[in-house]
């Protein structure tokens, strides 16, 4: 199994959804994230990181609100957004990271 660092340092852009089980907006975003993952399959990776179980990762990337979405490209932050966001904006941000 790949580690978080291996994933975000790879050639494929990675959208990370930092979330919490107790977060209402995070639950509302869950179906959107699944759609984005399905739409970008093979071109980008989408992973979810529970900030309560992976507090080190959340702290390392200064996640202060959930949901927070970060797109990594070759280990660098290519895009970041805190709060709810529509599917098209997420897909467009991923497409920009892919180019």
Phi and psi restraints in degrees (value plus and minus 20) as a CYANA .aco file:
   2 UNK   PHI     -92.7   -52.7
   2 UNK   PSI     124.2   164.2
   3 UNK   PHI    -101.8   -61.8
   3 UNK   PSI     145.8   185.8
   4 UNK   PHI     -76.9   -36.9
   4 UNK   PSI     -65.9   -25.9
   5 UNK   PHI     -82.3   -42.3
   5 UNK   PSI     -61.3   -21.3
   6 UNK   PHI     -80.8   -40.8
   6 UNK   PSI     -63.3   -23.3
   7 UNK   PHI     -80.8   -40.8
   7 UNK   PSI     -71.9   -31.9
   8 UNK   PHI     -94.4   -54.4
   8 UNK   PSI     -37.7     2.3
   9 UNK   PHI    -110.5   -70.5
   9 UNK   PSI     -22.9    17.1
  10 UNK   PHI     -93.4   -53.4
  10 UNK   PSI     155.3   195.3
  11 UNK   PHI     -91.8   -51.8
  11 UNK   PSI     -50.4   -10.4
  12 UNK   PHI    -100.4   -60.4
  12 UNK   PSI     109.5   149.5
  13 UNK   PHI     -78.8   -38.8
  13 UNK   PSI     125.0   165.0
  14 UNK   PHI    -146.8  -106.8
  14 UNK   PSI     104.0   144.0
  15 UNK   PHI    -113.3   -73.3
  15 UNK   PSI      99.9   139.9
  16 UNK   PHI    -126.9   -86.9
  16 UNK   PSI     105.1   145.1
  17 UNK   PHI    -121.2   -81.2
  17 UNK   PSI      83.3   123.3
  18 UNK   PHI    -103.4   -63.4
  18 UNK   PSI      98.9   138.9
  19 UNK   PHI    -158.7  -118.7
  19 UNK   PSI     155.9   195.9
  20 UNK   PHI    -161.1  -121.1
  20 UNK   PSI     124.8   164.8
  21 UNK   PHI     -81.4   -41.4
  21 UNK   PSI     -50.1   -10.1
  22 UNK   PHI    -105.4   -65.4
  22 UNK   PSI     -21.9    18.1
  23 UNK   PHI    -110.4   -70.4
  23 UNK   PSI      95.1   135.1
  24 UNK   PHI     -79.5   -39.5
  24 UNK   PSI     -70.6   -30.6
  25 UNK   PHI     -79.7   -39.7
  25 UNK   PSI     -52.6   -12.6
  26 UNK   PHI     -83.7   -43.7
  26 UNK   PSI     -62.9   -22.9
  27 UNK   PHI     -84.1   -44.1
  27 UNK   PSI     -59.3   -19.3
  28 UNK   PHI     -85.8   -45.8
  28 UNK   PSI     -51.6   -11.6
  29 UNK   PHI    -100.1   -60.1
  29 UNK   PSI     -38.4     1.6
  30 UNK   PHI     -72.9   -32.9
  30 UNK   PSI     -68.3   -28.3
  31 UNK   PHI     -85.1   -45.1
  31 UNK   PSI     -52.5   -12.5
  32 UNK   PHI     -85.0   -45.0
  32 UNK   PSI     -63.6   -23.6
  33 UNK   PHI     -82.6   -42.6
  33 UNK   PSI     -59.8   -19.8
  34 UNK   PHI     -83.2   -43.2
  34 UNK   PSI     -60.1   -20.1
  35 UNK   PHI     -85.6   -45.6
  35 UNK   PSI     -62.8   -22.8
  36 UNK   PHI     -81.9   -41.9
  36 UNK   PSI     -63.2   -23.2
  37 UNK   PHI     -81.4   -41.4
  37 UNK   PSI     -62.2   -22.2
  38 UNK   PHI     -87.4   -47.4
  38 UNK   PSI     -59.5   -19.5
  39 UNK   PHI     -91.7   -51.7
  39 UNK   PSI     -48.4    -8.4
  40 UNK   PHI    -128.7   -88.7
  40 UNK   PSI     -10.6    29.4
  41 UNK   PHI     -73.0   -33.0
  41 UNK   PSI     112.4   152.4
  42 UNK   PHI      70.6   110.6
  42 UNK   PSI     -40.1    -0.1
  43 UNK   PHI    -128.6   -88.6
  43 UNK   PSI     -48.7    -8.7
  44 UNK   PHI    -169.4  -129.4
  44 UNK   PSI     142.5   182.5
  45 UNK   PHI    -132.8   -92.8
  45 UNK   PSI     127.6   167.6
  46 UNK   PHI    -146.5  -106.5
  46 UNK   PSI     104.0   144.0
  47 UNK   PHI    -150.9  -110.9
  47 UNK   PSI     133.8   173.8
  48 UNK   PHI    -131.5   -91.5
  48 UNK   PSI     116.7   156.7
  49 UNK   PHI    -145.1  -105.1
  49 UNK   PSI      96.8   136.8
  50 UNK   PHI     -97.1   -57.1
  50 UNK   PSI      96.7   136.7
  51 UNK   PHI     -86.3   -46.3
  51 UNK   PSI     -42.6    -2.6
  52 UNK   PHI     -98.3   -58.3
  52 UNK   PSI     -51.4   -11.4
  53 UNK   PHI    -111.0   -71.0
  53 UNK   PSI     -44.9    -4.9
  54 UNK   PHI    -144.8  -104.8
  54 UNK   PSI      37.4    77.4
  55 UNK   PHI     -84.1   -44.1
  55 UNK   PSI     -48.1    -8.1
  56 UNK   PHI     -83.4   -43.4
  56 UNK   PSI     -64.4   -24.4
  57 UNK   PHI     -85.3   -45.3
  57 UNK   PSI     -62.1   -22.1
  58 UNK   PHI     -82.4   -42.4
  58 UNK   PSI     -63.0   -23.0
  59 UNK   PHI     -87.4   -47.4
  59 UNK   PSI     -60.5   -20.5
  60 UNK   PHI     -80.8   -40.8
  60 UNK   PSI     -51.7   -11.7
  61 UNK   PHI    -128.6   -88.6
  61 UNK   PSI      -0.9    39.1
  62 UNK   PHI      34.0    74.0
  62 UNK   PSI      23.4    63.4
  63 UNK   PHI     -98.9   -58.9
  63 UNK   PSI      92.6   132.6
  64 UNK   PHI    -133.3   -93.3
  64 UNK   PSI     -27.8    12.2
  65 UNK   PHI    -162.1  -122.1
  65 UNK   PSI     130.9   170.9
  66 UNK   PHI    -144.9  -104.9
  66 UNK   PSI     122.4   162.4
  67 UNK   PHI     -97.6   -57.6
  67 UNK   PSI     129.4   169.4
  68 UNK   PHI    -144.7  -104.7
  68 UNK   PSI     112.2   152.2
  69 UNK   PHI    -133.3   -93.3
  69 UNK   PSI     109.6   149.6
  70 UNK   PHI    -150.4  -110.4
  70 UNK   PSI     111.9   151.9
  71 UNK   PHI    -122.9   -82.9
  71 UNK   PSI     103.5   143.5
  72 UNK   PHI    -124.5   -84.5
  72 UNK   PSI     118.4   158.4
  73 UNK   PHI    -152.6  -112.6
  73 UNK   PSI      95.6   135.6
  74 UNK   PHI      32.8    72.8
  74 UNK   PSI      21.5    61.5
  75 UNK   PHI      64.2   104.2
  75 UNK   PSI     -26.5    13.5
  76 UNK   PHI    -124.3   -84.3
  76 UNK   PSI     128.1   168.1
  77 UNK   PHI     -96.0   -56.0
  77 UNK   PSI      97.5   137.5
  78 UNK   PHI    -115.9   -75.9
  78 UNK   PSI     -42.1    -2.1
  79 UNK   PHI    -186.4  -146.4
  79 UNK   PSI     129.4   169.4
  80 UNK   PHI    -170.7  -130.7
  80 UNK   PSI     122.2   162.2
  81 UNK   PHI    -171.3  -131.3
  81 UNK   PSI     112.3   152.3
  82 UNK   PHI    -126.9   -86.9
  82 UNK   PSI     115.5   155.5
  83 UNK   PHI      81.7   121.7
  83 UNK   PSI     157.5   197.5
  84 UNK   PHI     -87.9   -47.9
  84 UNK   PSI     131.9   171.9
  85 UNK   PHI    -173.0  -133.0
  85 UNK   PSI     132.0   172.0
  86 UNK   PHI    -101.6   -61.6
  86 UNK   PSI     139.0   179.0
  87 UNK   PHI     -78.4   -38.4
  87 UNK   PSI     -64.9   -24.9
  88 UNK   PHI     -80.4   -40.4
  88 UNK   PSI     -58.9   -18.9
  89 UNK   PHI     -85.1   -45.1
  89 UNK   PSI     -60.5   -20.5
  90 UNK   PHI     -84.8   -44.8
  90 UNK   PSI     -66.2   -26.2
  91 UNK   PHI     -82.7   -42.7
  91 UNK   PSI     -63.3   -23.3
  92 UNK   PHI     -82.1   -42.1
  92 UNK   PSI     -60.9   -20.9
  93 UNK   PHI     -83.9   -43.9
  93 UNK   PSI     -59.6   -19.6
  94 UNK   PHI     -86.5   -46.5
  94 UNK   PSI     -62.1   -22.1
  95 UNK   PHI     -81.2   -41.2
  95 UNK   PSI     -59.1   -19.1
  96 UNK   PHI     -83.4   -43.4
  96 UNK   PSI     -59.5   -19.5
  97 UNK   PHI     -88.8   -48.8
  97 UNK   PSI     -47.4    -7.4
  98 UNK   PHI     -96.3   -56.3
  98 UNK   PSI     -43.5    -3.5
